């Protein structure tokens, strides 16, 4: 320990000499300038003297802290320090990675141990404390309904979903995303997959349970939807809330060209979802999607896509269902008014061909929706729905909705939706739906 004390004594004197050298340079330069007034030279000297005093005080404070630590290690009382050596606002030393950080607490506080009432906290609290922990978030989706609907009623009040997400980078070549959904039906893994970002050939590969890349709405979680409910075509032909969601492998490839950004995706799933059913190990579900994206101007862009899905259905072994979809999205967001004005229009057209024991039938459905931001926190929207029933194209449902959304902050959302639906049975439903979304934690962005 004597060597450490000598090193500290020598370091103190070396720093003092270096500070004097630094101080002497500007003084000599100022003295050599014959044109500089004497008052300016004195002001410069006073400023440099104050800077040197401040540096010396900070240095003394750090040396005192080191001496206190050394005394604690040796088991002897800490050396007394003079009042002049204590700076008005001591600057705590920045600990190196893995070294304890001293957290100052009032002297004599109950339960506080260690020299001078300092508690050791290992690691950098702001960064290293979560280096091995994923980003965690919880999103609550509270729904309510008023009015009349005899075909597909919703509860008056319901915490429809509480989604918990765990997202993190595994290493420089992969990341993991897990989404657990708790609702009235219990707890389930909504999605859980690992993404490999550096495979040969520029292939982006996902492995796990995922929402299938079919169209636009099927890929969205409930809290991402711009409406309280899902369109009729999604409910009738694509499986509603559950949709095409299954365990499998997804491979995507970016195709760059001068006209449009293209992304080609191919997926294979186990074959169990709301639309498809697996009667044997080989009854897999296959999906393919081609998406094109292009900027129209500096404030607008267009997104086009076509999707295909094929697999066995619940009607029996050997019977299949095929889905074909076309979707389009137009976005407008002026750069100078981006937080006050934006417009988004989207539509999907879906055809479903399902085989039954006695025949096959083709059903069609579509929706068209628009959303407009007219103030910083306010959005207004409208949607039109039309859809035939799967395996019964003679039955069709149609309806319309008007929406108003308010964002108190980026962590909460309040939405009201008036929905009028005329079902194939002849019943007409008039309802007012409302939604409260609230979140805590760092929830990663979903697919754009």
C-alpha positions in Angstrom: 0.0 0.0 0.0 3.0 2.3 0.6 3.7 2.2 -3.1 0.2 3.3 -3.9 0.4 6.2 -1.5 3.7 7.3 -3.1 2.2 7.1 -6.5 -0.7 9.2 -5.4 1.7 11.8 -4.0 3.8 11.9 -7.2 0.6 12.1 -9.4 -0.6 15.2 -7.4 2.7 17.0 -7.9 2.9 16.1 -11.6 -0.6 17.4 -12.2 0.3 20.7 -10.4 3.4 21.1 -12.6 1.5 20.4 -15.8 -1.2 22.9 -14.8 1.4 25.6 -14.2 2.9 24.9 -17.6 -0.5 25.2 -19.3 -1.1 28.4 -17.4 2.2 29.9 -18.3 1.8 29.6 -22.0 -1.1 32.0 -22.5 0.5 34.4 -19.9 3.7 34.7 -21.9 1.8 35.0 -25.1 -0.2 37.9 -23.7 2.8 39.6 -22.2 4.6 39.5 -25.6 1.7 41.4 -27.3 2.7 45.0 -27.0 -0.6 46.2 -28.3 -2.7 44.5 -25.6 -3.7 46.9 -22.8 -2.6 46.1 -19.3 -6.2 45.7 -18.1 -6.9 43.0 -20.6 -3.8 41.1 -19.5 -4.9 41.3 -15.8 -8.4 40.1 -16.7 -6.9 37.2 -18.6 -4.6 36.4 -15.6 -7.6 36.5 -13.2 -9.6 34.2 -15.5 -6.8 31.7 -15.8 -6.2 31.8 -12.1 -9.8 30.9 -11.4 -9.7 28.1 -13.9 -6.6 26.7 -12.3 -8.2 27.0 -8.8 -11.2 25.1 -10.0 -9.1 22.4 -11.6 -7.0 22.0 -8.4 -10.1 21.7 -6.3 -11.6 19.1 -8.5 -8.3 17.2 -8.5 -8.0 17.4 -4.7 -11.6 16.1 -4.4 -10.7 13.1 -6.5 -7.5 12.4 -4.7 -9.4 12.6 -1.3 -11.9 10.1 -2.6 -9.0 7.7 -3.7 -7.3 8.1 -0.3 -10.6 7.3 1.5 -11.0 4.1 -0.6 -7.4 3.2 0.2 -7.9 3.8 3.9 -11.0 1.6 3.8 -9.0 -1.2 2.2 -6.3 -1.0 4.8 -8.8 -0.9 7.6 -7.7 2.4 9.1 -9.6 5.7 9.5 -9.8 8.0 6.5 -7.3 10.8 6.5 -8.6 14.2 7.5 -8.9 16.8 4.7 -8.8 20.5 4.9 -11.8 22.6 4.1 -9.9 24.4 1.4 -9.4 21.1 -0.5 -13.2 20.5 -0.7 -14.8 22.0 -3.8 -18.2 23.6 -3.6 -19.6 20.9 -5.9 -17.4 17.9 -6.1 -17.3 16.0 -9.4 -17.6 12.3 -8.8 -15.1 10.1 -10.7 -16.5 8.2 -13.6 -16.0 4.5 -12.8 -14.6 2.1 -15.4 -16.6 -0.8 -16.6 -17.1 -3.4 -13.9 -15.9 -1.0 -11.1 -18.1 -0.1 -8.1 -19.9 3.3 -8.3 -20.2 5.3 -5.1 -23.7 6.5 -4.3 -23.7 9.2 -1.7 -26.2 9.0 1.1 -26.7 11.1 4.3 -24.2 10.2 6.9 -25.6 8.0 9.7 -28.6 6.9 7.6 -30.2 3.7 8.9 -29.0 0.6 7.3 -26.1 2.4 5.5 -22.7 0.8 5.7 -19.3 1.4 4.3 -16.9 4.3 4.6 -18.5 7.8 4.8 -22.0 6.4 4.2 -21.2 5.4 0.6 -23.0 2.4 -1.0 -21.2 0.4 -3.7 -23.4 -0.1 -6.8 -21.6 -2.3 -9.3 -21.8 -1.3 -12.9 -23.0 1.8 -14.7 -26.6 2.4 -13.7 -27.6 4.1 -16.9 -26.2 1.6 -19.4 -24.6 -1.5 -18.0 -27.5 -2.4 -15.7 -29.6 -3.5 -18.7 -26.9 -4.7 -21.0 -28.2 -8.3 -20.8 -31.9 -7.5 -20.4 -34.4 -7.1 -23.3 -36.6 -4.1 -23.9 -39.9 -4.8 -22.0 -43.3 -3.2 -22.6 -46.9 -3.8 -21.7 -49.8 -2.5 -23.7 -53.4 -2.5 -22.5 -56.3 -2.6 -24.9 -59.6 -1.8 -23.2 -62.8 -2.0 -25.4 -66.4 -1.1 -24.9 -69.6 -1.2 -26.9 -73.0 0.4 -26.8 -76.0 -0.2 -29.1 -77.4 -3.4 -30.6 -75.9 -6.3 -32.5 -77.6 -9.6 -32.6 -75.1 -11.4 -34.9 -71.7 -10.5 -33.5 -72.1 -8.7 -30.2 -69.3 -7.3 -28.1 -69.3 -7.0 -24.3 -70.2 -3.6 -22.8 -66.7 -3.4 -21.2 -63.7 -5.7 -21.6 -59.9 -5.6 -21.2 -59.6 -7.3 -24.6 -55.9 -7.7 -24.4 -52.8 -7.0 -22.4 -49.8 -7.5 -24.6 -46.3 -7.9 -23.1 -43.3 -7.7 -25.4 -39.7 -8.7 -24.9 -37.3 -7.5 -27.7 -33.6 -7.5 -27.8 -30.6 -7.9 -30.1 -29.1 -11.4 -29.6 -25.8 -10.7 -31.3 -24.6 -8.6 -34.3 -26.3 -11.2 -36.6 -29.7 -11.8 -35.0 -32.5 -10.3 -32.9 -35.4 -11.9 -30.9 -39.0 -10.7 -30.5 -41.6 -12.2 -28.2 -45.1 -11.0 -27.8 -47.4 -12.5 -25.1 -51.1 -11.8 -25.2 -53.3 -12.1 -22.1 -57.1 -11.8 -22.5 -60.4 -13.3 -21.5 -59.4 -16.5 -23.2 -56.1 -16.9 -21.3 -52.4 -16.3 -22.0 -50.9 -17.2 -25.4 -47.8 -16.5 -27.4 -49.0 -14.1 -30.0 -45.6 -14.0 -31.7 -42.2 -15.3 -30.8 -39.4 -15.5 -33.3 -35.8 -14.9 -34.0 -34.6 -12.9 -37.0 -31.3 -13.7 -38.7 -30.1 -10.5 -40.5 -26.8 -11.6 -42.0 -27.4 -14.8 -43.9 -25.7 -15.4 -47.2 -27.4 -13.9 -50.3 -28.9 -11.0 -48.2 -31.8 -13.3 -47.0 -33.7 -12.1 -44.0 -35.0 -15.2 -42.2 -37.4 -15.5 -39.3 -38.0 -18.7 -37.3 -40.8 -19.1 -34.7 -44.4 -18.3 -34.4 -45.5 -15.3 -36.5 -48.4 -13.6 -38.1 -48.4 -14.6 -41.8 -47.4 -11.9 -44.3 -50.7 -12.0 -46.1 -52.1 -8.5 -46.9 -51.9 -5.6 -44.4 -54.5 -6.2 -41.7 -53.5 -9.8 -40.9 -49.9 -8.7 -39.9 -51.2 -6.1 -37.4 -51.6 -6.6 -33.7 -54.8 -5.4 -32.2 -53.3 -2.2 -30.7 -51.8 -1.2 -34.0 -55.0 -1.2 -36.0 -56.4 2.2 -36.9 -59.9 1.0 -36.0 -61.5 -0.6 -32.9 -62.5 -3.7 -34.8 -61.2 -5.6 -37.9 -62.9 -5.3 -41.3 -65.6 -7.7 -42.3 -63.4 -9.3 -45.0 -60.8 -10.2 -42.4 -63.4 -11.7 -40.1 -65.1 -13.7 -42.9 -62.2 -14.9 -45.0 -58.9 -14.5 -43.1 -59.7 -15.7 -39.6 -60.5 -12.5 -37.7 -58.4 -11.7 -34.7 -56.3 -14.9 -34.8 -55.9 -14.8 -38.5 -53.1 -16.6 -40.2 -50.8 -17.0 -37.3 -48.7 -20.2 -36.9 -45.2 -21.7 -36.3 -43.0 -21.7 -39.3 -40.1 -20.2 -41.3 -40.2 -16.9 -43.2 -37.5 -15.8 -45.8 -37.4 -12.4 -47.3 -35.3 -10.8 -50.0 -34.9 -7.2 -51.0 -34.9 -6.4 -54.7 -33.5 -3.0 -55.5 -34.2 -1.3 -58.9 -34.5 2.2 -60.2 -38.3 2.2 -60.2 -39.5 0.7 -57.0 -38.3 -0.8 -53.8 -39.4 -4.5 -53.9 -39.5 -7.1 -51.1 -40.3 -10.8 -51.9 -41.3 -13.1 -49.0 -41.9 -16.8 -48.9 -43.2 -18.6 -45.8 -44.1 -22.2 -44.8 -46.1 -22.9 -41.7 -47.1 -26.0 -39.7 -50.7 -25.7 -41.0 -52.7 -24.8 -37.9 -54.5 -21.5 -37.8 -58.0 -20.0 -37.9 -58.1 -20.5 -41.7 -56.1 -23.7 -42.2 -56.0 -27.1 -40.6 -53.4 -29.9 -40.6 -54.6 -33.5 -40.7 -51.1 -34.9 -41.2 -47.5 -33.8 -40.7 -47.2 -32.9 -44.4 -50.3 -30.7 -44.4 -48.3 -27.5 -44.4 -49.5 -23.9 -45.2 -47.6 -21.9 -47.9 -47.6 -18.1 -48.2 -45.9 -15.8 -50.7 -46.0 -12.0 -50.9 -44.5 -9.4 -53.2 -44.5 -5.8 -51.9 -43.5 -2.7 -53.8 -42.8 0.7 -52.3 -42.1 4.0 -54.0 -41.9 7.7 -53.1 -44.3 9.8 -55.2 -42.9 13.1 -53.8 -41.0 14.3 -50.8 -44.3 14.2 -48.8 -46.1 11.2 -50.2 -45.5 7.5 -51.1 -47.4 4.5 -52.3 -47.2 0.9 -51.1 -48.5 -1.9 -53.3 -48.7 -5.6 -52.5 -50.0 -9.0 -53.7 -50.3 -12.1 -51.5 -51.0 -15.8 -51.9 -51.8 -18.5 -49.3 -52.6 -22.1 -49.7 -53.3 -24.9 -47.2 -55.7 -27.6 -46.1 -58.9 -26.6 -44.4 -61.2 -28.0 -41.6 -63.6 -29.7 -44.0 -61.5 -32.8 -44.2 -58.3 -34.4 -45.4 -57.3 -33.5 -48.9 -59.5 -30.4 -49.0 -57.8 -27.1 -49.4 -58.3 -23.3 -49.2 -56.5 -20.8 -51.3 -56.4 -17.0 -50.7 -55.3 -14.3 -53.1 -55.0 -10.7 -51.9 -54.2 -7.3 -53.4 -53.5 -4.3 -51.2 -52.6 -0.7 -51.7 -51.7 2.1 -49.3 -51.1 5.8 -50.0 -49.5 8.1 -47.4 -49.3 11.8 -47.4 -47.4 13.7 -44.7 -46.1 17.2 -45.6 -42.6 17.7 -44.0 -43.3 21.3 -42.8 -46.5 20.3 -41.1 -45.7 16.7 -40.2 -47.0 16.8 -36.6 -50.2 18.5 -37.5 -51.3 17.1 -40.9 -51.2 13.7 -42.5 -53.5 11.5 -44.7 -53.5 7.8 -45.2 -55.8 5.7 -47.5 -55.7 2.0 -47.8 -57.7 -0.9 -49.3 -57.5 -4.6 -49.7 -59.3 -7.0 -52.1 -59.3 -10.7 -51.1 -60.5 -13.8 -52.9 -61.0 -17.1 -51.1 -61.5 -20.5 -52.9 -62.4 -23.2 -50.4 -63.1 -26.8 -51.1 -65.8 -28.7 -49.3 -66.8 -32.4 -49.5 -69.3 -31.9 -52.3 -68.1 -28.7 -54.1 -65.8 -25.7 -54.2 -66.8 -22.1 -53.9 -65.1 -18.7 -54.4 -65.8 -15.8 -52.1 -64.8 -12.1 -52.3 -64.4 -9.3 -49.9 -62.9 -5.8 -49.6 -62.6 -2.7 -47.5 -61.5 0.8 -48.2 -60.5 3.2 -45.4 -59.1 6.7 -45.0 -57.6 8.5 -42.0 -56.9 12.3 -41.7 -55.0 14.1 -39.0 -56.6 17.6 -38.7 -54.8 18.7 -35.5 -51.8 17.8 -33.5 -53.5 15.1 -31.5 -56.7 14.5 -33.4 -57.5 12.1 -36.2 -60.7 11.4 -38.1 -61.4 8.4 -40.3 -64.0 6.4 -42.3 -64.2 2.8 -43.6 -66.4 0.9 -46.0 -66.8 -2.9 -45.7 -68.1 -5.6 -48.0 -67.5 -9.3 -47.7 -69.1 -12.6 -48.8 -69.0 -15.6 -46.4 -66.4 -18.3 -46.8 -67.9 -21.4 -48.4 -71.2 -19.5 -48.9 -70.6 -16.6 -51.4 -74.4 -16.1 -51.7 -74.3 -14.6 -48.2 -72.7 -11.2 -47.9 -72.2 -8.6 -45.2 -71.7 -4.9 -45.7 -71.2 -1.9 -43.5 -69.6 1.5 -42.8 -67.8 3.1 -39.9 -66.8 6.7 -38.8 -64.0 7.2 -36.3 -62.5 9.9 -34.1 -59.2 9.3 -32.3 -57.4 11.4 -29.7 -53.8 10.9 -28.6 -53.2 12.4 -25.1 -49.6 11.4 -25.6 -47.5 8.8 -27.5 -48.2 6.4 -24.6 -52.0 6.5 -24.7 -54.9 6.7 -27.1 -58.7 7.2 -27.0 -60.9 6.2 -29.9 -64.6 6.2 -30.7 -66.1 4.4 -33.7 -69.7 4.4 -34.9 -70.4 1.2 -36.9 -73.4 0.3 -38.9 -73.5 -3.2 -40.3 -76.1 -5.1 -42.4 -75.6 -8.8 -42.1 -76.6 -11.5 -44.6 -79.4 -12.7 -42.3 -81.2 -9.4 -42.7 -80.3 -8.0 -39.3 -78.8 -4.4 -39.1 -76.5 -3.5 -36.2 -76.0 0.1 -35.0 -73.2 0.4 -32.5 -70.8 2.8 -30.8 -67.5 1.2 -30.0 -64.8 2.9 -27.9 -61.2 2.0 -27.1 -58.6 3.0 -24.6 -55.0 2.1 -25.3 -52.2 2.6 -22.8 -48.6 1.4 -22.7 -45.5 1.4 -20.5 -42.0 0.5 -21.5 -40.1 0.5 -24.8 -42.3 -1.2 -27.4 -40.5 -1.7 -30.7 -42.0 -0.7 -34.0 -44.0 -3.1 -35.9 -43.9 -3.8 -39.7 -44.1 -0.5 -41.7 
